[in-house]
Amino acid sequence: MASLSASNHVARVLSVANHVAEVDASSRIADSWRRCLISHKLDPARQGPPQTLTEAEVRHVAEPMEQLIRLATPELEDLARVLRQTGYCVNLADPSATMLWSRVPGAADAEIFMRWKVYTGSNFSEAFEGTNGLGTALAEQKPILVHRDEHFRAQWHMFSCAVAPLFDQAGRLAGAVNITSCREDLERTAHQLALAVTMEATRRMEGAIFRGHFRNAWIATVPGDGGSGLLAYDDDRRIVGACRSARALLGLTDGLIASGIDLSRYVKFDHPAARNADDTVELRRADGSPLGHGHVAPPLRARSSTRPLAPRRDAPADRFDALHRLAGRDPGLIKSVKRLRSIGDHNLPVLLHGETGVGKDVFARAIHAAGNRARHNYVALNCAAMPESLIDAELFGYEAGAFTGARRDGSKGLIVQADGGTLFLDEIGDMPIALQTRLLRVLENREVWPLGAPKPVPVDIRLISATHRDLGRMAEQGAFRADLYFRLRGMEVRLPALRERADRDDVIRQIAREEAPNCRLSDEAWSQLAAYPYPGNMRQLRHVLRLAGCTAEDGVITDADLDLPPFGGRAAEPDLQAAERATIVEALRKHGGRVTEAARALKLSRATLYRKIKQLKIDSGSY
């Protein structure tokens, strides 16, 4: 439809309602216009902002959806990043079309969205605002693109909205994902492409919601003409859940699922032996005819059953086990390990960033052990501990007689020693500029030229670097080569300080078991360990507990055994805030993100907890 004046638009809407317009009167837009006029009694010429809830009202409406929002947030954030440069606002709304989560783009576009109240708390129900992407998609429970003057109300003609409804683990309408643009230079085809991207992101959100709900069940992915469906079943192969597409594909209902119907009534396959991977299986219908290939994923946590489908006792351990153990239950580290799994054996350089003592070398060794280079050398160099005059020779090697004091038979150098394996450069931020230039040349040419050598030596290494410095800022200031920085930063992993970890209590208990295995902690010692900010991080904690295990009497570590020096001054306040933040994150995690229950456990009012969540910048991804 062409852009129309407000008066012409009203005439056009009335013509469609009376079936006299020259447009396709059977289209979804036309049907929606009729609903707005006849059922909702709306005026297409009405001006004014949408109904908008207060912050307190938004919290009240969002609380029943907190778990769903938490599971969907990673995909929503990714979608917002993908579409940000093209000026799209991204929203998640509940089934009544109230926006509960929003990300607006930058610059002038953001100002327009805020002025027109296209943000958290606004309601775009079709019954209030007429035909619009969010309200109409929810009314019809189908994806839709509403482009500019297809909106019922003339005032929304500057916007184009692409929306996909979101369904929960039981196939019920849970809300919708909306993307909105106010750019005039984007044609309808561009918005159709953006709608396809949004539909795919919504499908992944539904998968995350389903898997999060049925985390203790086996999950089978079943192919179908309209897309794959997800089935959850227990160790006795009774169906315990099915997503919307699986219900449609197999004819499943709530009643059949509640009855504990056997999986073999619908799908048959050879159950995978392993429980640590997403296995591909050949699926058959109940009558034995082929259905195609699907996947079977094991429970995320072990289940007890009278007839467990246990893995083979000789099944190989997951090569990423060490990384998962290091990540513990910290959400940021779990996400990083997931990304490391996704890059697999690709020779992508990794940059570890974290304070001194957080365990960067341990994490680097675990990355090496998880890759296809694990059978080759892992070679480490601490750039800060090596005298500047020796780093060149240690890294690049030298020929016999290259300089006074050189070994009689020369030296291969650490880079050549790491050939086929992994080279770990700790505190890379302390490497002199001149050596940075030589290292960059090695990374670009994949060859090393030792001192005094007549020709270069080809090398094949994976590089892992680590630093506690801000290399990006150093590059801006000229203290670090910018081109080397971007070479090193194939993937950056932030290792949080111990005081920042959401699972800090778990980490302290685990290290206590490792460093003082024959001792137990008194209540006073535990309180002191749990409250201390650990400026030296993991390294300090290990030393403290190792010493305490040696001095403890009768196998009990008391607070007198803990060598924890005072740590105050200007850093004390941030550390107290970090401790408070960690306590709140842990409570939210224990209660599945439910704020009311977490507030009760912390003995706070819900309003106080919300205020603290905002002050401490705790987002749903933290728990």
C-alpha positions as CSV (number, residue, x, y, z in Angstrom):
1,M,0.0,0.0,0.0
2,A,1.3,3.4,-0.9
3,S,1.9,6.1,1.8
4,L,-1.4,7.9,2.4
5,S,-2.6,11.0,4.2
6,A,-4.5,10.4,7.5
7,S,-7.8,11.2,5.9
8,N,-7.2,9.0,2.8
9,H,-6.1,6.2,5.1
10,V,-9.3,6.4,7.1
11,A,-11.3,6.2,3.8
12,R,-9.2,3.2,2.7
13,V,-9.9,1.3,6.0
14,L,-13.6,1.9,5.6
15,S,-13.5,0.8,2.0
16,V,-11.8,-2.5,3.0
17,A,-14.4,-3.0,5.8
18,N,-17.2,-2.6,3.2
19,H,-15.4,-4.9,0.7
20,V,-15.3,-2.1,-1.9
21,A,-11.5,-1.4,-1.9
22,E,-9.5,-2.5,-4.9
23,V,-6.9,-4.2,-2.7
24,D,-7.1,-7.9,-1.8
25,A,-10.0,-7.9,0.6
26,S,-9.2,-11.4,1.8
27,S,-5.6,-10.6,3.0
28,R,-4.6,-10.8,6.6
29,I,-4.3,-7.0,6.9
30,A,-7.8,-6.6,5.5
31,D,-9.2,-9.2,8.0
32,S,-7.4,-7.4,10.8
33,W,-8.8,-4.0,9.8
34,R,-12.3,-5.4,9.9
35,R,-11.7,-6.8,13.3
36,C,-10.5,-3.4,14.5
37,L,-13.6,-1.7,13.1
38,I,-16.3,-4.2,13.8
39,S,-15.2,-6.2,16.9
40,H,-12.9,-3.7,18.7
41,K,-14.8,-0.5,17.6
42,L,-11.6,1.4,17.0
43,D,-11.1,4.7,15.1
44,P,-8.2,4.7,12.6
45,A,-7.8,8.5,13.0
46,R,-7.3,8.4,16.7
47,Q,-4.1,10.0,17.9
48,G,-2.2,9.4,21.1
49,P,0.4,7.1,22.7
50,P,-0.1,3.4,23.6
51,Q,-1.2,2.4,27.1
52,T,2.0,2.2,29.2
53,L,2.5,0.5,32.5
54,T,4.5,1.9,35.4
55,E,7.8,0.3,36.4
56,A,6.1,-1.4,39.4
57,E,3.3,-2.7,37.1
58,V,5.8,-4.0,34.6
59,R,7.6,-6.0,37.4
60,H,4.3,-7.4,38.5
61,V,3.3,-8.5,35.0
62,A,6.8,-9.9,34.2
63,E,7.2,-11.9,37.4
64,P,5.3,-15.0,36.1
65,M,7.5,-14.9,33.0
66,E,10.8,-14.4,34.7
67,Q,12.1,-17.9,34.0
68,L,11.0,-17.7,30.3
69,I,12.6,-14.3,29.9
70,R,15.8,-15.6,31.4
71,L,16.0,-18.5,29.0
72,A,15.2,-16.4,26.0
73,T,17.5,-13.5,26.8
74,P,20.7,-14.8,25.2
75,E,18.9,-15.2,21.8
76,L,17.2,-11.8,22.2
77,E,20.6,-10.1,22.9
78,D,22.1,-11.8,19.8
79,L,19.1,-10.8,17.7
80,A,19.5,-7.2,18.9
81,R,23.2,-7.2,18.0
82,V,22.5,-8.5,14.5
83,L,19.8,-6.0,13.8
84,R,21.2,-3.0,15.6
85,Q,23.1,-1.5,12.7
86,T,20.0,-1.6,10.5
87,G,18.0,0.5,13.1
88,Y,15.7,-2.2,14.5
89,C,14.3,-2.1,18.0
90,V,13.9,-5.6,19.5
91,N,11.1,-6.4,22.0
92,L,9.7,-9.4,23.9
93,A,6.1,-9.1,24.8
94,D,3.7,-11.2,26.9
95,P,0.5,-12.8,25.4
96,S,-1.4,-9.6,26.1
97,A,1.1,-7.6,23.9
98,T,2.8,-5.7,26.8
99,M,6.5,-5.2,26.1
100,L,8.5,-6.7,28.9
101,W,12.1,-6.6,27.4
102,S,13.5,-4.1,25.0
103,R,16.6,-3.1,23.2
104,V,16.6,0.0,21.1
105,P,19.3,0.9,18.5
106,G,21.6,3.9,18.8
107,A,21.6,7.5,17.5
108,A,18.4,9.1,16.2
109,D,16.4,5.9,15.8
110,A,16.5,5.4,19.6
111,E,15.1,8.9,20.2
112,I,12.1,8.1,17.9
113,F,11.3,4.8,19.6
114,M,11.4,6.5,23.0
115,R,9.3,9.4,21.9
116,W,6.6,7.1,20.5
117,K,6.8,4.8,23.5
118,V,7.9,1.7,21.6
119,Y,9.6,0.3,24.7
120,T,9.2,-1.8,27.9
121,G,5.8,-1.3,29.5
122,S,3.9,-0.3,26.4
123,N,0.9,-2.3,25.3
124,F,0.3,-2.9,21.5
125,S,-2.7,-5.2,21.7
126,E,-4.7,-5.2,18.5
127,A,-7.8,-4.4,20.6
128,F,-6.2,-1.1,21.7
129,E,-3.9,-0.1,18.9
130,G,-5.5,-1.7,15.9
131,T,-3.5,-3.6,13.3
132,N,0.1,-3.7,14.2
133,G,2.8,-6.4,14.1
134,L,2.8,-7.3,17.7
135,G,-0.9,-7.2,18.4
136,T,-2.0,-8.9,15.2
137,A,0.7,-11.7,15.4
138,L,-0.6,-12.5,18.9
139,A,-4.3,-12.3,17.8
140,E,-3.7,-14.7,15.0
141,Q,-0.8,-16.7,16.6
142,K,1.2,-16.5,13.3
143,P,4.2,-14.5,12.2
144,I,3.4,-11.3,10.3
145,L,5.0,-8.3,8.7
146,V,3.0,-5.0,9.0
147,H,4.6,-2.5,6.7
148,R,4.1,1.2,7.2
149,D,0.6,2.2,6.1
150,E,-0.7,-1.3,6.7
151,H,-1.1,-0.2,10.3
152,F,-4.7,0.5,11.3
153,R,-3.9,3.8,13.0
154,A,-2.5,6.4,10.7
155,Q,0.0,7.6,13.3
156,W,2.0,4.4,13.1
157,H,2.7,4.7,9.4
158,M,6.4,5.5,10.0
159,F,7.0,2.0,11.4
160,S,7.4,-1.4,9.9
161,C,7.0,-4.3,12.3
162,A,8.0,-8.0,11.9
163,V,6.8,-10.3,14.6
164,A,7.0,-14.0,15.5
165,P,4.8,-15.5,18.2
166,L,6.6,-17.4,20.9
167,F,5.3,-20.7,22.3
168,D,6.3,-22.4,25.6
169,Q,7.3,-26.0,26.3
170,A,3.6,-27.1,26.2
171,G,2.8,-25.4,22.9
172,R,0.9,-22.6,24.6
173,L,1.2,-19.0,23.5
174,A,3.8,-17.4,25.7
175,G,4.3,-14.0,24.0
176,A,6.0,-12.7,20.8
177,V,9.3,-11.4,19.6
178,N,8.9,-8.0,17.8
179,I,11.4,-6.1,15.7
180,T,10.4,-2.6,14.6
181,S,12.1,-0.1,12.2
182,C,11.4,3.5,11.4
183,R,13.8,3.7,8.5
184,E,12.2,5.0,5.2
185,D,15.0,3.6,3.0
186,L,14.2,-0.1,3.8
187,E,11.9,-1.8,1.3
188,R,9.4,-4.4,2.2
189,T,11.7,-7.2,1.0
190,A,14.4,-6.1,3.5
191,H,11.8,-6.4,6.3
192,Q,10.7,-9.8,5.1
193,L,14.3,-10.9,5.4
194,A,14.5,-9.5,8.9
195,L,11.2,-11.4,9.7
196,A,12.9,-14.6,8.6
197,V,15.8,-13.9,10.9
198,T,13.4,-13.2,13.8
199,M,11.4,-16.4,13.2
200,E,14.6,-18.4,13.3
201,A,15.8,-16.7,16.5
202,T,12.3,-17.3,18.0
203,R,12.6,-21.0,17.1
204,R,15.9,-21.2,19.0
205,M,14.3,-19.4,22.0
206,E,11.5,-22.0,22.1
207,G,14.2,-24.8,22.0
208,A,16.0,-23.2,24.9
209,I,12.7,-22.8,26.9
210,F,11.8,-26.4,26.2
211,R,15.2,-27.8,27.2
212,G,15.3,-25.6,30.2
213,H,11.9,-26.9,31.4
214,F,12.7,-30.6,30.7
215,R,16.4,-30.4,31.8
216,N,16.0,-33.8,33.6
217,A,14.6,-35.6,30.6
218,W,15.9,-37.1,27.4
219,I,15.0,-34.9,24.4
220,A,14.6,-36.2,20.9
221,T,14.4,-33.9,17.8
222,V,12.0,-35.3,15.3
223,P,12.0,-34.0,11.7
224,G,8.8,-32.9,10.0
225,D,7.5,-31.0,7.0
226,G,6.9,-27.9,9.0
227,G,10.2,-28.0,10.8
228,S,11.6,-30.2,13.6
229,G,9.8,-31.0,16.8
230,L,11.0,-31.7,20.3
231,L,9.9,-34.7,22.4
232,A,10.9,-35.1,26.1
233,Y,10.9,-38.6,27.6
234,D,12.0,-40.2,30.8
235,D,14.4,-43.2,31.3
236,D,11.4,-45.6,30.9
237,R,10.7,-44.0,27.5
238,R,7.4,-42.4,28.6
239,I,6.7,-39.1,26.9
240,V,6.7,-36.3,29.4
241,G,6.5,-33.3,27.1
242,A,6.2,-32.2,23.5
243,C,6.6,-28.8,21.8
244,R,3.9,-27.3,19.6
245,S,5.3,-28.6,16.3
246,A,5.8,-32.1,17.7
247,R,2.2,-32.2,19.0
248,A,1.0,-31.2,15.5
249,L,3.3,-33.7,13.8
250,L,2.4,-36.7,16.0
251,G,-1.1,-35.8,17.1
252,L,-0.1,-35.6,20.8
253,T,-2.4,-33.9,23.4
254,D,-2.1,-32.9,27.0
255,G,-4.2,-35.9,28.0
256,L,-2.0,-38.4,26.1
257,I,1.2,-36.9,27.6
258,A,-0.3,-36.8,31.1
259,S,-1.1,-40.5,30.7
260,G,2.6,-41.4,30.3
261,I,2.1,-42.8,26.9
262,D,5.0,-44.9,25.5
263,L,7.4,-43.2,23.0
264,S,7.3,-46.2,20.8
265,R,3.7,-45.6,20.0
266,Y,4.9,-42.7,17.8
267,V,8.6,-42.9,17.2
268,K,11.2,-45.8,17.3
269,F,15.0,-45.6,17.2
270,D,18.0,-47.3,18.7
271,H,18.8,-45.5,21.9
272,P,22.3,-43.9,22.0
273,A,24.8,-45.4,24.4
274,A,26.5,-42.1,25.2
275,R,25.0,-39.5,27.5
276,N,27.4,-36.7,27.0
277,A,26.6,-35.6,23.5
278,D,23.8,-34.8,21.1
279,D,23.6,-38.1,19.2
280,T,22.3,-38.5,15.6
281,V,19.8,-41.4,15.3
282,E,17.7,-42.9,12.5
283,L,14.1,-42.5,13.3
284,R,11.2,-44.8,12.3
285,R,7.5,-44.5,12.6
286,A,5.5,-46.9,14.8
287,D,4.9,-49.1,11.8
288,G,8.6,-49.3,11.0
289,S,8.6,-47.0,8.0
290,P,11.5,-44.5,7.9
291,L,10.9,-41.0,9.4
292,G,14.4,-39.5,8.8
293,H,17.3,-38.6,11.0
294,G,17.0,-36.8,14.3
295,H,19.0,-36.1,17.4
296,V,18.8,-37.4,21.0
297,A,20.2,-35.3,23.8
298,P,20.7,-36.8,27.3
299,P,19.4,-35.3,30.5
300,L,21.3,-32.2,31.8
301,R,21.3,-33.8,35.3
302,A,21.4,-37.5,36.2
303,R,18.0,-39.0,36.9
304,S,17.3,-42.0,39.1
305,S,15.1,-44.7,37.6
306,T,14.3,-48.4,38.2
307,R,15.4,-49.2,34.7
308,P,18.1,-46.6,33.8
309,L,19.4,-46.4,30.3
310,A,23.0,-46.1,31.5
311,P,25.9,-45.3,29.2
312,R,28.6,-47.8,28.4
313,R,31.1,-48.0,31.3
314,D,33.9,-47.7,28.8
315,A,32.4,-44.6,27.2
316,P,35.2,-42.0,26.7
317,A,35.1,-38.9,28.9
318,D,34.1,-35.6,27.4
319,R,37.3,-33.8,26.4
320,F,35.7,-30.5,27.6
321,D,35.2,-31.9,31.2
322,A,38.1,-29.9,32.6
323,L,36.7,-26.7,31.1
324,H,33.2,-27.4,32.5
325,R,34.6,-28.1,35.9
326,L,36.5,-24.8,35.9
327,A,33.4,-22.9,34.8
328,G,31.4,-24.4,37.6
329,R,28.0,-22.7,37.9
330,D,29.2,-19.2,36.9
331,P,26.9,-18.1,34.0
332,G,29.6,-16.0,32.2
333,L,32.1,-18.9,32.3
334,I,29.5,-21.4,31.2
335,K,28.7,-19.2,28.2
336,S,32.4,-19.0,27.4
337,V,32.9,-22.7,27.5
338,K,29.9,-23.2,25.3
339,R,31.5,-20.8,22.8
340,L,34.8,-22.7,23.1
341,R,33.0,-25.9,22.3
342,S,31.4,-24.3,19.2
343,I,34.7,-23.3,17.7
344,G,35.9,-26.9,18.2
345,D,39.3,-27.6,16.7
346,H,39.4,-24.5,14.6
347,N,42.8,-22.8,15.0
348,L,41.4,-19.6,16.4
349,P,43.6,-17.7,18.8
350,V,42.2,-17.2,22.3
351,L,42.8,-14.2,24.6
352,L,42.2,-14.8,28.3
353,H,41.6,-11.6,30.4
354,G,41.5,-11.5,34.1
355,E,43.2,-10.3,37.3
356,T,46.4,-11.9,38.6
357,G,45.7,-15.2,40.3
358,V,42.4,-16.1,38.6
359,G,43.9,-19.2,37.0
360,K,44.6,-18.2,33.4
361,D,47.3,-20.8,33.0
362,V,45.0,-23.6,34.3
363,F,42.2,-22.4,31.9
364,A,44.7,-22.3,29.0
365,R,45.9,-25.9,29.7
366,A,42.2,-27.1,29.8
367,I,41.6,-25.4,26.4
368,H,44.7,-27.2,25.0
369,A,43.5,-30.6,26.5
370,A,40.1,-30.1,24.9
371,G,41.5,-29.7,21.3
372,N,42.9,-32.0,18.7
373,R,46.4,-30.7,19.6
374,A,46.3,-32.3,23.1
375,R,48.8,-35.0,22.1
376,H,51.3,-32.4,21.2
377,N,53.3,-30.0,23.4
378,Y,51.8,-27.3,25.6
379,V,54.5,-24.6,25.9
380,A,54.1,-21.6,28.3
381,L,56.0,-18.4,28.7
382,N,55.4,-15.7,31.3
383,C,56.3,-12.5,29.4
384,A,56.3,-10.4,32.6
385,A,58.7,-12.8,34.4
386,M,61.3,-13.1,31.6
387,P,64.0,-10.3,31.3
388,E,63.4,-8.3,28.1
389,S,66.9,-9.2,26.8
390,L,66.1,-13.0,26.9
391,I,62.5,-13.1,25.6
392,D,63.6,-12.8,22.0
393,A,66.0,-15.8,22.3
394,E,63.5,-17.8,24.3
395,L,60.6,-17.3,21.9
396,F,62.3,-17.5,18.5
397,G,65.4,-19.6,19.2
398,Y,68.9,-19.2,17.9
399,E,71.6,-21.0,16.0
400,A,74.9,-22.1,17.5
401,G,77.3,-19.1,17.9
402,A,74.5,-16.5,17.3
403,F,75.7,-14.4,20.2
404,T,78.1,-14.5,23.1
405,G,77.0,-16.9,25.7
406,A,74.7,-18.9,23.3
407,R,74.6,-22.6,23.8
408,R,77.0,-24.6,21.7
409,D,74.2,-26.5,19.9
410,G,71.8,-23.5,19.7
411,S,68.2,-23.5,20.9
412,K,64.9,-24.3,19.1
413,G,62.9,-21.6,20.9
414,L,59.5,-22.0,22.5
415,I,57.5,-21.4,19.3
416,V,59.3,-24.2,17.4
417,Q,58.9,-26.4,20.5
418,A,55.2,-25.8,20.4
419,D,54.9,-26.9,16.7
420,G,51.8,-28.9,16.3
421,G,50.6,-27.9,19.8
422,T,49.8,-24.9,21.8
423,L,51.9,-21.8,22.8
424,F,50.6,-20.0,25.9
425,L,51.9,-16.4,26.3
426,D,51.0,-15.2,29.8
427,E,50.9,-11.5,30.5
428,I,51.2,-10.7,26.8
429,G,50.6,-7.0,27.7
430,D,54.2,-6.8,29.1
431,M,55.8,-7.9,25.8
432,P,58.1,-5.2,24.4
433,I,56.9,-3.5,21.2
434,A,59.9,-4.7,19.1
435,L,59.1,-8.3,20.0
436,Q,55.4,-7.7,19.3
437,T,56.4,-6.9,15.7
438,R,58.3,-10.2,15.4
439,L,55.5,-12.2,16.9
440,L,53.0,-10.6,14.5
441,R,55.2,-11.7,11.6
442,V,55.2,-15.3,12.9
443,L,51.4,-15.3,13.2
444,E,51.0,-13.9,9.6
445,N,53.6,-16.1,7.9
446,R,53.4,-19.2,10.1
447,E,57.2,-19.4,10.2
448,V,60.0,-18.5,12.7
449,W,63.4,-17.0,11.8
450,P,65.7,-18.0,14.7
451,L,68.6,-15.6,15.5
452,G,71.5,-16.4,13.2
453,A,69.6,-18.9,11.1
454,P,70.0,-18.9,7.3
455,K,66.4,-19.6,6.6
456,P,63.0,-19.6,8.4
457,V,61.4,-22.6,10.1
458,P,57.7,-23.4,9.3
459,V,55.5,-23.8,12.4
460,D,51.9,-24.8,13.1
461,I,50.8,-23.5,16.6
462,R,47.6,-22.6,18.4
463,L,48.2,-19.4,20.3
464,I,46.6,-18.7,23.7
465,S,47.4,-15.4,25.3
466,A,46.6,-14.0,28.7
467,T,46.7,-10.6,30.3
468,H,45.4,-8.6,33.2
469,R,45.8,-5.3,31.2
470,D,43.3,-3.6,29.0
471,L,45.0,-4.3,25.6
472,G,42.3,-2.4,23.7
473,R,43.1,0.8,25.5
474,M,46.8,0.1,25.3
475,A,46.4,-0.3,21.5
476,E,44.6,3.1,21.4
477,Q,47.4,4.7,23.3
478,G,50.1,3.2,21.2
479,A,51.5,1.0,24.1
480,F,50.5,-2.2,22.3
481,R,50.4,-2.9,18.5
482,A,46.7,-2.7,17.4
483,D,47.2,-5.2,14.6
484,L,48.7,-7.8,17.0
485,Y,45.8,-7.2,19.4
486,F,43.3,-8.1,16.8
487,R,45.4,-11.1,15.8
488,L,45.4,-12.3,19.4
489,R,41.7,-11.6,20.0
490,G,40.2,-14.4,17.8
491,M,38.0,-15.1,20.9
492,E,38.2,-13.3,24.2
493,V,37.3,-15.1,27.4
494,R,36.9,-13.0,30.6
495,L,37.9,-14.9,33.7
496,P,36.1,-13.2,36.6
497,A,37.8,-12.5,39.9
498,L,36.9,-14.9,42.7
499,R,34.9,-12.2,44.5
500,E,32.8,-11.7,41.3
501,R,31.9,-15.4,40.6
502,A,28.2,-16.3,41.1
503,D,29.3,-19.7,42.4
504,R,32.0,-18.4,44.8
505,D,30.9,-20.5,47.7
506,D,31.1,-23.7,45.5
507,V,34.6,-22.7,44.4
508,I,35.8,-22.2,48.0
509,R,34.4,-25.5,49.1
510,Q,36.0,-27.3,46.2
511,I,39.4,-25.8,46.8
512,A,39.1,-26.6,50.5
513,R,38.6,-30.2,49.6
514,E,41.6,-30.2,47.3
515,E,44.1,-28.3,49.5
516,A,42.9,-29.6,52.9
517,P,41.3,-33.0,52.1
518,N,41.5,-34.3,55.7
519,C,40.0,-31.2,57.4
520,R,36.7,-29.7,57.8
521,L,35.9,-26.0,58.2
522,S,34.4,-24.6,61.4
523,D,31.4,-22.2,61.1
524,E,33.6,-19.3,62.0
525,A,36.2,-20.2,59.4
526,W,33.6,-20.6,56.7
527,S,32.1,-17.2,57.5
528,Q,35.5,-15.6,57.2
529,L,36.3,-17.4,54.0
530,A,32.9,-16.5,52.5
531,A,33.2,-12.8,53.4
532,Y,36.8,-12.1,52.3
533,P,37.3,-10.3,48.9
534,Y,40.5,-12.3,47.8
535,P,42.6,-9.7,46.1
536,G,44.9,-12.5,45.1
537,N,42.0,-14.6,43.7
538,M,42.4,-18.4,43.4
539,R,46.1,-18.4,44.0
540,Q,45.6,-16.7,47.4
541,L,42.8,-18.9,48.4
542,R,44.8,-22.1,47.6
543,H,47.8,-20.8,49.7
544,V,45.5,-19.9,52.6
545,L,43.8,-23.3,52.7
546,R,47.0,-25.2,52.1
547,L,48.6,-23.5,55.2
548,A,45.4,-23.9,57.2
549,G,45.3,-27.6,56.5
550,C,48.8,-27.9,57.9
551,T,48.1,-26.0,61.1
552,A,44.6,-27.2,61.9
553,E,44.3,-29.3,65.1
554,D,42.1,-32.4,65.2
555,G,41.2,-31.9,61.6
556,V,39.2,-28.7,62.1
557,I,40.2,-25.5,60.4
558,T,39.2,-22.5,62.6
559,D,39.4,-18.8,61.9
560,A,42.7,-18.7,63.7
561,D,44.2,-21.0,61.1
562,L,43.3,-18.6,58.2
563,D,46.1,-16.2,57.2
564,L,43.8,-13.6,55.6
565,P,45.5,-10.1,55.8
566,P,43.3,-7.0,56.0
567,F,42.2,-5.7,52.7
568,G,40.6,-2.3,53.0
569,G,41.2,1.2,51.7
570,R,39.6,2.5,48.6
571,A,38.9,-1.0,47.3
572,A,36.9,-2.0,50.4
573,E,33.6,-0.6,49.2
574,P,33.6,-2.2,45.7
575,D,34.5,-5.5,47.4
576,L,31.6,-5.2,49.7
577,Q,29.4,-4.5,46.8
578,A,30.8,-7.5,44.9
579,A,30.1,-9.7,47.9
580,E,26.5,-8.3,48.1
581,R,26.1,-8.8,44.4
582,A,27.4,-12.4,44.6
583,T,24.9,-13.2,47.5
584,I,22.0,-11.8,45.5
585,V,23.0,-13.7,42.3
586,E,23.3,-16.9,44.3
587,A,19.9,-16.5,45.9
588,L,18.3,-15.8,42.5
589,R,20.0,-18.8,41.0
590,K,18.9,-21.1,43.8
591,H,15.3,-20.0,43.3
592,G,15.2,-20.2,39.5
593,G,15.2,-16.5,39.0
594,R,12.0,-16.0,41.0
595,V,12.4,-12.6,42.7
596,T,9.7,-13.1,45.3
597,E,11.2,-16.3,46.6
598,A,14.8,-14.9,46.5
599,A,13.7,-11.8,48.5
600,R,12.0,-14.0,51.1
601,A,15.2,-16.1,51.5
602,L,17.3,-12.9,51.8
603,K,14.8,-11.4,54.3
604,L,14.3,-8.4,52.0
605,S,11.2,-6.8,50.6
606,R,10.6,-7.5,46.9
607,A,10.9,-3.7,46.2
608,T,14.2,-3.6,48.0
609,L,15.6,-6.5,46.1
610,Y,14.5,-5.0,42.8
611,R,16.3,-1.8,43.7
612,K,19.4,-3.6,44.6
613,I,19.3,-5.6,41.3
614,K,19.1,-2.3,39.5
615,Q,21.9,-0.7,41.6
616,L,24.3,-3.6,41.2
617,K,23.5,-4.0,37.5
618,I,22.4,-7.7,37.8
619,D,20.9,-8.9,34.6
620,S,19.1,-12.2,34.0
621,G,22.2,-13.7,32.3
622,S,24.1,-13.5,35.7
623,Y,21.9,-16.3,37.1
